[in-house]
Amino acid sequence: MEALVIALDDVKFNYTDDVKLSFPRFTLRKGEHCLILGNSGSGKTTLIHMMCGLLRPSSGKVILNGVDIYGLSAKQLDHFRGQNIGLIFQQTHLIRSLTILENLQLARWLAGLKEDREELLLVLQRLKIADKATNYPHQLSQGQAQRAAIARALVNRPMFLIADEPTSSLDDHHAALVLDLLLDQSQNFGASLIIATHDKRVKDQIVNTYQL
């Protein structure tokens, strides 16, 4: 049996004295996928941010691939996140002043990895937007921009591909396309896929669930 690659143990986050979130134990083994389910306001985004090293929990530990990520220095955590975690948010957060290829190159540079233009173009080709490499984000359709955001999350071959509400604003057809794309690309890159959502349409595709 594969070893655990994610373990959250007794994790809590306190926004105020009156608003405190507590999360049940969460574990995931290599190659497994999981949905984090819950209504709006249940803490899905808070959990995702703690899992990605973006929000320090008030208590408890977040262990990714055997590393207690909040035991790292800020610089070490940034480096670990850049090399191991691919983030996809509901909003693409592409840098508007950079081309799509330059957005991918920046992701490689921030992770301390050498530039590999051929590999970046291959990722865009897999997502069927290689012809948009020199375009700017505002020149892309919503679907193309989403695929560019997925490409940016994949270019460092992360161990974890984590998406926060990637389908909530999409119609049924485009929601199915995005989900299929995430599953396909996580398999291609050997990543564990974690999706935080309240969208019931995605439940048929991923068996493991974590309910908030």
Helices and strands as residue ranges (DSSP letters): E 4-14, E 20-23, E 26-29, E 34-37, H 44-51, E 59-64, E 67-68, G 69-71, H 74-84, E 85-88, H 100-110, H 117-126, G 130-132, G 137-139, H 142-154, E 160-164, H 172-188, E 192-197, G 200-202, E 209-211
